[in-house]
């Protein structure tokens, strides 16, 4: 910073110096006559403004259409109209061999100081260069050299103010502000007349140097006393600041080239700092990533991170099951989470760990490595019994699918169906099953193209075109259940349950393991209160090999609704065998036992439900009603 101080002391002396008097010359405008008669006359020509305002400055000198000079007579004579009309045109200015005549003049002026006239010369006159004022007298000339101090040159005051502004900004270490001022000055070619202009390039480079030094110093100070996340944030903050220096220091418009020695030296140093930053950031991120996901990879649902681990695995199951299983060519992972899952991450302060895990999965996937770390999958397998849902099989199915192991993925899907009680997750894995079979038994490109058109029509709210395309796909691929299922969903969404059920039934007739088609059909019958039809769909599903928690529970509900308590209890007990940790199963089995007057069994079921989830109210309310019912039978 000492360089800046010396520069601005010199600058202050250079730019604030004022002449002792206004620039002027004296010219002989009449020779001495014979014997001194009518002696010689001397006139003074001095720089002025159009209004002769004092003090004289660059701003009033430059104001107006011309540059103005005051021609006045000495004390021993006075100007008159004859002189102005006849003699005054003999006065000219010569600059660079160019003679510049008077372009404008006032009338004769008379005041306490004598007589005078203001002359205007065109602004082609360059005040920053010396010029000669001459008066042609009897074939000869009276000349006076005039050099205008720079404080009267056009632009002096704004230039001085801008340099002071840059000096102040640099002194306060506001280097970017100073750089902006210097660049603005350098872009103004007319300021090149001032001597300090030649030093602006150097001062700009010095400001960039100071800027890089200050940015790095601030980073080093902040990073030395903070945690991993804060240090990474500090790196992210400093990188664009240093990139600004790398990008902005060379400037062809200002004739500042990257290979200029001072510029190249600073660029090399700054790029070196950025390389160090990248290495630092990579190391910090690796450490933070390890910190964020180590507990997920290690598992232990019953350890100190047990609740968080269970939440995380549930969220990951929803995230990875949201993949577009119809596209096996994409190397990008487009994952979606329901709002309640996002809220769950936020409540548990798990967002950063989740994002880190997903980012690492994307990186592995793009490198064609296993989507999920093998160690994580092994630890999750050991913990699988701690989860009420088959989380391990869900993630294993996605892992196998992403690796192209379709047969193994299909085995995982059926394992998910066996115990899963979340209909949305079952629907997603059934979608995976459809596309696994598509790849195992032929791609059906023509039918899939028509289905794509149908989906686009649905998004455009064109139900008729969508149903036509689904039917066309079904016609060209009559053994392909997917278009029938999609058409059924279209009719169901648009309030047409009769047509919807027809297409769902067609879907599971074609594909007897199409769990989602069965679900949609029995749900529509349940909604209509048609329990016998519901029983028909579900018994068919079981007969075709769909012996899952979902089919057994809903068949129990159907029998219960139809009044067949014995069969209802049988199906509920089968659902309980498949997944004893499901809240709904225990409540439904308790209601069936209560209806059959098996009060003790009902009480046991309600108590199990309360133990599974003490925050839900259904089991508590059912137990209260059971107590009241038993009292009334005494």
Secondary structure, 3 states (H helix, E strand, C coil): CHHHHHHHHHHHHHHHCCCCCCCEEEEEEECCCHHHCCCCEEEEEEEECCCCCCCCCHHHHHCCCCEEEEEEECCCCCCCHHHHHHHHHHEEEEECCEEEECCEECCCEEECCEEEEEEEECCCCCCCCCEEEEEEECCEEEEEEECCCHHHCCCHHHHHHHHHHHHHHHHCCCHHHHHHHHHHHHCCHHHHHCHHHHHHHHHHHHHHHHHHHHHHHHHHHHHCCCCHHHHHHHHHHHHHHHHHHHHHHCEHHHCECCCCHHHHHHHHHHHHHHHHHHHHHHHHHHHHHHHHHHHHHHCCCCCCCHHHHHHHHHHHHHHHCCCCCCCCCCCCCCCCCCHHHHHHHHHCCCHHHHHHHHHHHHHHHHCCCCCCCHHHHHHHHHHHHHCCCCHHHHHHHHHHHHCCCHHHHHHHHHHHHHHCCCHHHHHHHHHHHHHHHHHHHCCCHHHHHHHHHHHHHHHCCCHHHHHHHHHHHHHHCCCCHHHHHHHHHHHHHCCCHHHHHHHHHHHHHHCCCCHHHHHHHHHHHHHCCCHHHHHHHHHHHHHCCCCCHHHHHHHHHHHHHHCCHHHHHHHHHHHHHHCCCCHHHHHHHHHHHHHCCCHHHHHHHHHHHHHHCCCCCHHHHHHHHHHHHHHHCC
